[in-house]
Every structure is written in structure tokens, then in C-alpha cells.
Amino acid sequence: MVNNTITAPKGFLAAGAKCGIKKSGKHDLGLLVCPTGATSAAVFTTNKITSAAVQISKSHVKSEMTYAIVVNSGNANACTGQIGVKNAVKMCQESAKFLGVDPHEVLVASTGIIGEQMPMKNVVKGIAGAFKEFSPSASAGLDFTKAIMTTDMKPKMACRQIVIQGKKITIAGTAKGAGMIGPNMATTLCFITTDVAIAKPLLAKALKIAIGDSLNKLTVDGHQSTNDTAFILASGLAGNRPIVREDSGYKKFTDALVDLCQDLARQMALDAEGATRMFKVVVKGAATRADAAKAARAVANYDLVKCAVNGGDPNWGRIICAVGSSGVKLNLRKMSCKLDDLAVFKNGAPTNFDRHKASKIVSQKSHTITVDLGVGKFTDFCFGCDLSKGYVTINAEYHT
């Protein structure tokens, strides 16, 4: 079995356990360990309501070294007061105990139902079980990925290899999330490992860039979670001289990290709740990059556009309407819209396009919508997915 899981880079072990947090009996506790210690960085939700895990990890990620991440699914540990905070700390303490490290050198993440206290007896037992099973194998990495899933139908994993200073560098990542996804300077739960040697500030900068150009460009339903977190751990065991400046090695690493995260974003869009198709919205000719980003997200979030994609309907009027309602600067007489390479709207008027061809484009597993606002030189993009009856069904029955 080729290892493309988070244990692929040198220095990492993982495990996934079933400890009874989920009523389904599926994997619900994951453990990621770097016994030699790793440099770490993170981005978190900007929702003003944050989970206990986010509150604790914001402090712990400042530690010079990180030895483990413990994560659970099935319970968000959000809006749970001081008891919830104590439980998040307890998860770190229990994990640190097995490694003989300080609890501040352990990170924690949670995902699942909001407003319920963690079943700590189960969690403590699950952590102990995970430490008996953790290993550097691909199957252990896959078990970790299974343990972070909630309404996800498929595991999302990606792996990249590059060469820096003659040394092979491996980057691997996994993410979960199928609904409640509309990130803003954070993402759903995402875990990335790498064996590159790199200074902590540069690792943090690379992660922020990568998330900003990938998972932060994904919207499923426009709803930002209380638990959004992305972690990256760098073991430094690849053997390269530590990257301490923004040189060619740093750029090569950052580009590979962006590519990996965009891969995860596409996988998430195609596995979104009830989704059957995904699309990418590219907005060009904007007065500012902020306008381009705002217009792209407006289209990707527009329910009528998402419904049209679900039905394979090339209803470009809904796209133009979404852009117009976003409040960005535009010039209707110079505006244009394409579905892949097919022009459907140009200079403020419809084109004489082949509707059958347009429908085939929209009916693909993935297509690109390109809108030119006709007022500037800035470009940005957003990933989106269709809106189906399945999304309503899943969210109507999520708690019950």
C-alpha cells in the first residue's frame, strides 16, 4: 500500500480509535505523534464563538515544540463553558502523560455536535487505546483520517514530494468537512505533516498563504464553524538545512503546500453534503482583489446558482445576478461570463451560444465559471458545489 497519508513524512505516527463518542460506533478519536518533536503552526476560525479546543490550541501552538495532536469527532466541545475548557485541557494532559512531555506541547481539536459535554471516560479510554495502536503505517494514517470524519462520505488525503537542497521533502495532509463550510482566515479541520526543516515563523506564513489560496476559497453553504482549525507539523527530519529566509527553498515548499491544500479543497467540494458536482468561480477585471474575492464567493454561495449546477442548467443570468448583488464595482457594458471556454455573456449582452454544449459543461463533475467585471486588473477565485435535496435531508436529520 502506497503511503499518501499523514504518516508519509519522516517522523510521524498515527492512530484512530473507536471510543464511543459517536453513537454509530465508528472511529471518533485520532492521534498524531512526532516523538522527536515538531515545529508547529496553525490557523483558526475567526468566528467570535470558538470551541474549547480552539481556545486551548491557540495557546499551546505558541510552544517551541509540539509532540502530538489529539482530535475527536462526534462532539464539537463548543458552547460548553468552563467544563468544556477543562475537558480540552484533560485531553492534552492524558496525551502528554504517555509521551512524557508538557501538556502545552500537545494540540487538541474537536468536531461534531455543538453544546454537549464530552464523555470524558470514553475519551480517556480512547486516548489510552490509541497510544497502544499508533504506528507509522499507511493504515494507521488512514485510521486517523476516518477518526476525524463527521458527515463526510469519503476520506480526504493528499501527498506531495519535492526536492530542496538535494533532499527529498514530503508533505502530506488530511481534512474533514462536508457542511458548515464558509471559512474566513481559517478552515474546517485540516492536519498537515512534513519532514522539512523550517523556522516556525516561516512555517506559519507558508500555512497562512496555503490556506488562504485553497481551503479558504471553498464554500459549501457559507456557514463558518466554531471549530475551524488547520495545523501543520514539521519534523525537520528530511535533512535539509533549515529554511530561515524567504529564499527559493521556501518558495518551492510554499508552492507545494498550496498545491496540496487545493487538492484537499477540491476533494471536500466533491464530498460536500449532498453534493454531486463542484465548480470554480474565477472573477477577473476587478477594481481590487478584495472585490474579486467578494464577487467570486457571492457566486459560489448563491443558492440559485448552486441549484442550477445541480440540475445541469446553464442559467448564466443567476451568475450575473449574484455578482450584481455582491456590491462590487463593475461595468455592465464591459462585463462577460464564460462556462469553461464557452462565452455566454459578453459586453453586457447574451451571446448566441450552443445551449446543449453549455448544459454538458455544467453537467460535468467539475467546471469553471469565469466572470470579467470590466473595471480593473485584479483576479481571485472560489470553489463551490451544487445544492441538492440531499443537503437538506442531511441537515434536517443531523442532530436527531
N, C-alpha and C positions, 0 to 999 in steps of 0.2 A: 504493500500500500504506500503510494507516494504521500509524503507528509506535507500538506499545504495548510496545516492547522497552526495554532499559536505556539505549538511546541517545536516548530521547524527551525527557528533561530537557535543558535547555541546558548545553552544555559537555562532553558525553561522546562518546567514540568507542570502538568495539569491533571485535574481530575473533575469528574462530575458525579454527584451523588443524588440519591432519592431519599429525602428525609421527611417527607410528608407535609411540606408546606402546601403543595398543590393537591387538591382533592383527587386529581386524576392519577396520582401515583407516579407521574413522570419525573425525570430529572429536574431538580429545583435548587441545587446548591453547587456552585462551581468554585474551584480553587486553582489559582495560577501562582506558581512559585518560581523565584530566581534565588537559589540557595547562596550564590556568591554576592548577591545584592545588585540592584539595578538603579540606574538613573531614571527618574520618572517625571512625567508632565501630564497635565490634564486640562480639559475644558469642561465647563459645567453649564447647566441650564441658567438662563437669565430670568426665568420665572421667579417672581418675588416669594412664592411659596415653594420651599425646597424640602426634599426628603431628609431624614436624619442622616442617611448615608452620604448625601451631598455635603451636608454641614460638616461632618467628621472628615471626609476625604479632602475637603478644601484646606483643612489644617494639616493633615497628615502628608499631603503631596509636597509640602514645603521641606520635608525631611531630606537630608543629603542622600540617603539610600532608601530604597523600597525593596522588601523581600517577598511580599506576597499581596495578592488581591483576593478577597473573598467576596462572592456575589451570590445573591439568591434571586429566584423568580417566584411569582405567585403572591408576593406581598411587597408593596412599594415602601412600607415603613415611612409613609408620608402623612402629615397631619396627625401624628401620634404623640405629640407633646414630649415631655422630658423622659418618659418611659421609652419612647422610640429612640431618643438620642442615646440613652443608656444601653439599649439593645444593640445599636450600631457599634458602640464602643466595645461591648461584650464580644461581638463577632471578631473584632480586631484583636482583642486580648486573647481569645481562645486560639486564634490562628498563630499569634506571636508566641504563645506558650510552646507549641510544637516545634518552632524554629529556634527558640532561644533568643529572640530579638525583642526590641521595644515595640509595644503596640502602635506607636506613632509611625513605625516603619512598615505598617500594613495598611492597605487601602480597602475600602468597602463600597459595594454598590448593591442596589436593590431595584426590583421592578415587579409590578403586579398591581393588585387592588389597593387603592388609597383608603386610609382611615381605619385599618385594622392592625392590632398589635401583633408583633412577630411571635410565633410559637417557639420560644427560645429553647425549650427542652429538645425539640426536634432539630433546631438549628445547631445547637451544641453537639448533639449526637452526629449530625451530618458532617460537621467540620472534622470531627474525630475520624469518621469513616473515610472522608476524602483524603486525609493525610495518610491513611493506610493504603490507599489505592493510587496516589499520584505518581506519574511517570512521564518520561519524555516522548512517549509513543504517539503516533498519529491517532490511535483510538482514544487515548486519554484527552488529546486536544479536541476531538470530536465530541466526547462526553461533556467537556466544558461548554462547548457551543450549545449542545442540547439543553444544558442546565440553565442557560440564560434566556431561553425562548419562552414567550407567553402565547400570543395568538399567531405567532409565526408558523407557517406551514413547512418551511424548509430552513436548514441551517445556512448561514451566510458566512463564507470564508474566502480569503484571498491571500496570495503569497507572491512576493516579488524577490528577485535576486539581482544584485548589481555588483560591480567591482569598483572599489575605491582603494587607491594606493596599492594595487595588486592583490588586495584581499577581498574574498567573496563576502558580501554583506547580504543577509537575509532579513526581509521584513514580512511579517505575517499579521493578519488581522481577522477579527470576527465581530459581528454586530448583530443586535436583535432589534426588532421593531417592525410592526406591521400597521399600527394605528396610533393615534395621538402623536402624529409626527408633523411638526411645523417648526423646526428648530430656529433658534436665534442666538448665534455665537455659542452654540453647543450642539449636541445631537442626542439621539437615542443612546442606549448603552452600546459602547464600542470599546474593544480591547485590542491593542496593537503591541506586538513584541518585535524586537530587533536586536541583533548582536553587534551593531555598530558602536564604536566608542565615540561619544559626543558630549560636549558640555551641556549641562542642564538648561541654561537659558536658550541655547540654540535648538535643543530638542523641543522645548516649549514653543519656540517661534515656528519651527517646522510643523508641529502638530496644529497650531492655530491656522497656519496657511492651508494645510491639507484639509482640515475640517471645513474651513471657510469656502474652499473650492469644490467640495464634494457633498458630504452629508448635510452641510448647512444649506445646500442648494436643492435639497429634497423636501417636498411637501406631499403628504398623503391626504391630510384633512385640515391642515392649517392649525392644528391644536398642539401647543407646546406642553411638554410634560414637566412634572415637578422633579423628575429623577434623571433628566438627561445628563449623561456623563460620557466622556471619551478619555481613556487612559492610554498612555504609551510607556512601555518599559524598555530600556536599552541596557543589555547585559555588558556590553563592551568587550565581548569575548571573541570578536571576529579577527582581532589582531591588528587593526589599522591604528595609525597614530590618531589620538583623539582629535576630533574636529572641534576647533576652538574659535574659528572665524568663518565668516560667510564666503568661503572660497569655492572652488569647483567641486570639491567633495561634498560640501554642504548642499550645493545646488543639485547635484546628482541624487543625493539622498532625499531631499525635499521633493524633487520631481517624481521619484519612485513612490514616495509616501502619498503624494496627491493621486497618482495613478491607482494605487491600491485602494485608497478611500473612495475614489469614483467608482471603482468596480463594486465595492460594497454597497454604495448608494444605488447603483442600478439593480443589484440583486434585491435590495429592500423594496424598491419601487415595484418590481415584478412580483414580489411576495406580499405586497400590501394587502390589508384586509379586504377581501372580495375582489381584488384586482385581477384583471385578465390581460391588461396592456399597460405600457408605460409610454411616456413621451418626454422629450426635452424641448423646452421653450428657450429660444435664443432671441434676445432683443438687441438690435443694432441701432446705430444712428441716434443714440440718446444724448441729451444735453449733459448729463453726468452719469457716472457709473451707478450712483445710488438710484437714479431714475430707471436705468436699465434693469437693475436688480428688482426694483419695486414692480415694474411692469411685467417682468417675467414671472415673478411669484404670483401676481394678480391673475395671470392667465392659468398658471398651473393649479391655483386654488379655486378657480371659477367653476362652480358646480355644473353649470350648463355646458361648459367645455368638456368637463370630465365625463358627463353623461353622453355627450356626442361621441367621444372617443370610445366609450363602452359599446355604442351602437354602430361603430364604423361609419359615422355620419360626418362628412367633411364640411361642417357648418362653420365656415370661417367668420361669419357675422358675429358669432358669440366670442370669438377670439378678439376681434376688433372692439367689441363692446367692453370686454374685460379690460383691455388696455385703456380705453377711454375713461372707464370708471376708476382707474388707479390714481388719477390726479397728476400724472407726469406730463411734462412739456412735450408736445407733439405738433406735427404739421400734417393735417389730414390730406392736403393736396400732394404731399410727397410720401405718404405712408405706403407701405407694401407688406404683403404677407405671403409666405410660401409654406406648403406642406411638403417636407423633404425638398426636392428641387422644382416642384410644381408651383408656379405663380398663380395664386387665386385672387389676389387683390393688388392693384398697382396704381400709384398716384391718386389714391382716393376713390378708385372705382373698381368694380369686379372685372376680371379677365374672362376671356372665352375659353375656359379650361375644360378638360375632359372629366366629367363628374364620376364616371366609372373608375378612372385611374385614381382620382382623388380619394374615393371610397376605399380602394385597395390599399392606398398608402396608410390611411387612418386605421384600417383593419389589421395592420401588421402588429407583431409583438411589440415593436418599438418604432417610433418615427420622430422626426424633428419638426417643430413649428418655428419658423423664423419671421420675426416682425421687425421692420425698419421704421423707426419713428420719424426719420427725415429732418432731424434738427441738430444733430451733432455727430461725434465720432466715438462715443463710448458704447461698450458691449458688456452684457452679462447674461447669465442663463439660470434656469431652474429645472429640476427634474420633477415630473408629476406622474400620476397614474389615473386610470379611469375610475369612475364611481359606479358601482354595481349594486344590485339588490343584496348581494352577499355582505357588503359593508354594513348595511342597515341591520341585517339579521344578526351578524356577529356582535355588534354594539348594543343591540336591543337585549341580547341574552348574556352579555359579558359577566355581569355580577350574579345573575340567577342561574 
